Amino acid sequence: MPAWWQAVLLVAGAATLVMSGFQYRSLLQRHEAVRWHLNVLGQTSASANPTITEQSGGNSAEDQVKLRLAFSWQPVFVALESATSQKISLLSIDCTGLPGSIHLAAEARNLADALDYVGRLNRSTNSWQAELIRYQTKENDPEHPVGFEITAEVNS
């Protein structure tokens, strides 16, 4: 094997090693970021629980913010993930005000799949009260999917 060929292989191997190192470091950073987010979502320690003064009765803006911040969203995301199938495309999740009150927008292949999704949410491990509030068949799409909206109350 000629010497120039060995040099080319050595440079290619070194470049591959360097690129693998960068990819590994990038994966570690993403892994740590995901772990941090899961830890933040899962924190429900006693120090994070809100203390609502008896004088205000829990109606002040400060008390409402404390309630929203103390709500643990991790069980909500787990339930949404477990209820979603390949027949459902979850488009948006909006918090509607009170902790655990959410509005979902999604698409399904047909109305039966949308109703099945609402049923799976209601049967999930959390205390869900999900309702289909609106649906519409998208006639301009050749597959005619059903866009639908759900409101849900979640007791986490």
C-alpha positions, 0 to 999 in steps of 0.5 A: 500500500502506498504511503500517500494512501496510508496518510489518507486513511489516517486523516479520514480516521482522525476526522471520523474520531473527531466528528464522533466526539462532537456527536457524543458531546452533543448527545450528552448535552441533550440528555442532560437537558431532557433530564433537567426538564423532567426533574423540573416537571416532576418536582412536587416537594413540600417546599414547592406546594403553595401556601394559601393564606386563609385571609384571602381565601385563595382568590388573590392573583398571588395565590392563583400563580402559586397554584399554577406553579405548584401543579405537576405537569409530568403526569399530564404529559405521560397520560397524553403520550400513552393515550395518543396513537398513530391515528392521532396527531396532537397539534397543540396543548394550551393551558386555559387558566386554572392548573390542570385545565387544558385545551387540546387541538388534534387531527384524526383519520376519522371521527371514531378515532377522535372519540376513541382518543377522548375515551382513552384520556378519560380512562387514563391513570390520572383523573381526567374529565375530557370532552370533545367540544368541536370537530370538523372534517377537512374537505379540502384534504384528499384524505378528509381528516377530522380536526377536533378540539378537547377541553380537559380537567386534570387532577394531578 
